[in-house]
Amino acid sequence: MTTTGARSPYLMRAGLVRNVRTAEHLTTFVVSGVSTVLITRLILGLSGYPQIGGKGLHIAHVLPGGLLMLLAIFLLLAYVGPVVRPAAALVGGVGFGLFIDEVGKFITSDNNYFYQPAAAIVYVVFVLIVLASRFVTNRRPIDPKEQLANVVDHAVEGVSGGLSKIRSAQATEQLNQVDPQLQGWSETRALLLACPPDEVELAAPVDAAWRAVQRGFERLATHPYAPRVAIAVLVVQAIGAPAIAAGIRFDDGRLLTDLPVLGVAAGSLLSATFTFRGALRFRRGDRVRAVRLFELAVLVSLLVTQVFQFAGTQFAAVGGMTLDLVLLGLLGAERNRLRHGPAAPASPRMWGLPPDPDAPPFPVDPGDPA
């Protein structure tokens, strides 16, 4: 059973109950938003930056972006339960990507879409969203009452249309993490038992993508060459990022003392320091500390190096950002594996079926007669 810390009673009384899948939904939002920006820039570049309209009118893509964000808000306000949130996160992310892509027009007097710092601004905005997500979800562990509220959220779907096997498994796994002595546990279990079964599994492409990504990172983390490859990539990236930035800036006729180049160099030096310390820990057999140091190296690259990289090279820095995200996912999977140990049971997944097909669909109430 998961041990969680108490949360401020004022926030709980105000109804600010956190969703256990906040990180997943916001990551879906960020990934869809970043992808939209990159795809939009690519399509416009290949097509010669056409304009939709005529006779003095120009329909900027910020308008469909706003409509998609409105659609996401409508879905969240019009429907209850957990099913609609992945779709709303995806639609909202696409809309926000179309909106933020035109940030250069919003902050320049001549409505300059090609304003050079725009790429860095877009990147920083998405980084701040990720940091805010981590702050909300990691500052304090999920409170048992919040966990129970999330189980009730599943019952909202089950009361109206029944619970499928996967949804029942999700509710079961969440309820198993709550102390049965907590007030409302028995009532919540009774509510779940009252939900009729539903044999139809609705398509959930976002959840399926999450499962595929996690399985991929778990397989990569267990590969014997994974740590050495991660170290090699971090070293090459720390050396290559300043060289690439300096080369591009020299091509533009700028000096080596340009601020983006210095920022990339400083971030790369700090990342290299963490990488070197992590490699030493890895050689000594301290894999837990090594993984943490490697994660710090990647985070410095994401939060410092890539910011200046985007400022100096604009969207040419996408490759380095993508590589950092892959490394962060790989290291996160390895950290989870080390935390639970090779012989320990796997951590609960909010989307998996119960490991024992003959197990009861919901936890047994300790107050029930044997």
N, C-alpha and C positions, 0 to 999 in steps of 0.2 A: 504494500500500500504506500502511496506517495506521501511524503511528509511535506507539508506546505506551511508557509508563514501567514500570520494574520495580516489583513489589510485594514486600512483606515476605515472605522465604522461610519465616518461622515460620507466617504465616497460610496459605501455600500447603501447607506440610507438615501443618498441622492440618486440611486439607480444606476450608477456608473459601474456596471458589472462587465468585466472583460470577457471577451470571447476567447476560448482556448485555441482557436485557429486564426487569431489575429495576424500572426506572423505570416501564415500561408496566404491569407487574403491580401495583405499589403504587398507581399512579394509578387503575387499574381498581378496586382495593380502596377507595380514598378516594372516588372518584366514586360508586360504588355505596353506600358507607356514608352519605355526605352526602345522597344522593337518598333513601335509606331513611328517614333522620331527618325530612326535610322532608315526604315522602309520609305517613309515620306521623302526624306532627303535623296535617297537613291532614285526613286521614281521621278522626282522633279528634275534631278540632274540628267537622267537619261532622256527625258522628254523635252529638255530645253527650257524648263521653268515656264510652262504655259500658264495663262490666266483664264479663269472661268468667268465669263461675263462679256461685257462689251458696252459701247456707248456710254463710257464714263463709269460703269459698274465693274466691281471686282469682288467676287465671292471668295474670300480667303478661307483656307481650311480650318481656321479657328472657329468658324461657324458650325460646321458639322461636328467639330470637337465639342463645342458647347452643348449641342443637341444630344450627343452620346453621353456626356456627363449628366445631363438632365434625365436621360433614360435610366442611367444607373441609380440616380437618386429616387426616381419614381419607383423602380423595382424594390428598393430597400424600404420605401415608405408605404408601398401598397400591399406588400406581402410579408407574412410572418414566417418564422422557421429558418433553418439553416440552408435549405436547398438553394435559395435564390442568391445567396451571398457570393459564391464563386463566379456566377455569371455577371453579377453587378460589378465585382472587382475587375473582371476582364473588360467589360464594356466601358466602365469608368476609366480604366487605364488607357485604353485606345483613345477615348475622348480627351483625356488630359495630355496625352502625347501630341495630338493634333493641336491642342491649345498652346502648350509650352514651346512647341517647335517654332512658333512665330514670336518668341520673346524679343527678338531683335527689333521687330516693328514697334513693340510696346514701349521700349526704353530709349529710342533714338528719335531725334527731331525730324529726320528725313525718312522715317519708317523703313529702316535698312534691315531687310531680312538676312543679309549676309554679314551683319555686324560680327566682327571676329570673336569677341568674348562670349557670344551667344552660346557656343558649345559648352564652355566652362560653366556658364550660368545654368544651363539645362542639367548638366551633370551634378552640380552642387545641389540643385533642388531635389533631385531624386536621392542623392546621398542623405539629405536632411530628412526625407520621408523614411528612409531605412533606419536612420538613427532614432527618429521618433518612435518607430515601431519597436525597436530594441528596448527603448526606455520604458515604453508602456508594458511590454511583456516580461522584461527581465529585471526591472527595478525591484519588484517584489514577486515572489512565486504566486501562482494562482491560489487564491483562498479556497478552502473546502466548500464554503457557501457559494462561491463563484462556480466551482466545478459542478456542484449540484444544480445550480441555475442553468448551466449548459446542458445538463441531462434533461431538465424540464423542457429546454428549447427543442430537443429532439422529439419530445412527446407532443409538441405542438403539431408537428407533421403527422405523427402516428395517430393522434386522436381523430384527425380529419380524413386521412386517406390510408391509414395503416402503415406499418413499418416493414420494410423489406429486410432480408437477412443482413445485408451490409449495414443498414441503418440501425438495426437491432444490435449488431455487434459493436458499432460505435457507441451507442448508449450504454451497453454492458460494460465496455472497457472504461468509460468515464465514471460510471457508477461504482465500479470496483476500486477506484482511486479515492473514494470518499469513505470516511469512517461510518459504519452502520449506526453508531450511536448519535450521529449528528441529527439535530432536529430537522425533520422533513425528509429524512432518507427513506423511511418506510413508506411514506405517502408517495414519494417520487417513484419508488419501485412499483407500488400498486398502480400508479398511473400508467407506467410503461406496460405492465401486465394487461391493462385494460385496452391497450392499443391492438386492434386486429392485425393479423399478419397480412403482408402484401407480397405476393409471389413475383410481381413485376419489378425488375430493377431498372430504374430510369437511367438514361445515358447521362454520365457525368464526366465530360471530357477534361475539365480542369483537374478534377480529383485524379483521374487516370493519368494525366501528365505528371502530377505530383508523385504518384506512386512509382511511375517509371523513372523519374529523376532520382528519387531516393534509392531505388534498387540499383541504379547505375552507379551512384556514388558509393554505396555499400560494397559493391563488387570491386570497384577500383581501389577502395581503401584496404581490402584484404589481399590485393596483389603484392607479391613479395618485392617487386621493384618500385612500388608506389612511393615510399619515402625518398628513395634516391632520386627518382625522377622529379619529385616535388622540389627537392633541394637544388637540383640542377636548373630547373626552370626559374626558381627564385634568383639564383645567382646570375643566370643569363639576363633575366629581366632587369636586375639591379645595374648591370653593366650596360645593357643595350638601351634602356630608356633615355638616359642623358645623351648618349651618342646620337640617337634618332632625333631627339628634340633639337640638339645643337645643329645637326646637319640640315634640318628643315629650316631653322632660323637663319643659317648662313645662306641658304638658297634664296631667302627673302632679302638678303643684304643687311641683316641685322648683326649686332655684335654678340659675342659669347656672353657678355654680362647682362643680357636681356633677362628680365625677371622670370619668365616661364622656364628658361633653361636652368637658372639657379635654383628655382623651386623643385624642378624635377631632380636635379643633382642632389639637393638636400634630402628629399624624400627617399631617393634611391640609396643614399648612404645610410640612412636610418634603417631602411628595410634590410640592407646588406648586413648591418650590425646584428639585428635580430636573427637573420638567417644563419650567420656564423655561430652565434651562441646556441641556436637550436641544433645545428649540426654537431657541435661539441657534446651537447646533452644526448643526442641520438647515439653517438659513438660510445658514450658511457652507459647506454642502456636505459636512460631515463626518458622513455618515449612520451610519457604524459607531459612533462615539462617541455620537451622538444616540440611536440605538436602545438602547445600553447605559444611558444616563441615563434614558430612558423606562422601561426594565425596572426600574431602581432605584426609580423613582417608584411603579410598580405593586407591587413587593415591599414597600415601606414601607406602602402602603395595605393590602396583605393581612396583613402581620405586625404592624402597629401600629393603623392606623385602624379596620380591620374588627374587631379584637379588642374595642376600646372601643365600637364601634358595636353589636356583639352584646350587650355588657354593658348598654348603655343602652337599646337598642330591641328586644332579644331577636331573634326570627327575622324581624323586619321588615328586617334588614340583608342578607337573602339576595340581593336584587337587586344591591347594590353588590359583594358577593363574586363573583357570577356575572359581572358586567361586568369585574371585575379579572382573572378567569381567562381570559375571552375575549381581553382585551388582552394578557395574558401569552403566550397561544398565538400570537396574531398577531405580536407582537414577536419571539418565538422563531423563527417561520418566516422573518421578514425577516432576522434575524441569520444564520440558516443560509444564506439566499440570498446575502447579502453576503459571507459567509465563503468560499463556493465561487466566487463571481463569475458573471456572466451567461453567460460562454463556457465555464466549467469544467463537467465532467461532474457530474451530480447525485450527492449523497452516497449511499453504499450503504444500501439499505433491507432490513431483515431479512425482508420479506415479498414482495418483488417478483420477477418472473421475470427471467432473464438478458436483457439488452437485445438480444443477438444470438440469434435462434432457432436459428441454425446452429452456435452455439458448442458446444464439448464440455460435457457435463453437469458435469464436475469439472475443476479446474485440472490442467495438465500437470505431471507430476513432472519436475524438471530432470534427474533421474538416469535417466529412461527414454531408451532409444535413439531417435533421430529416425526 
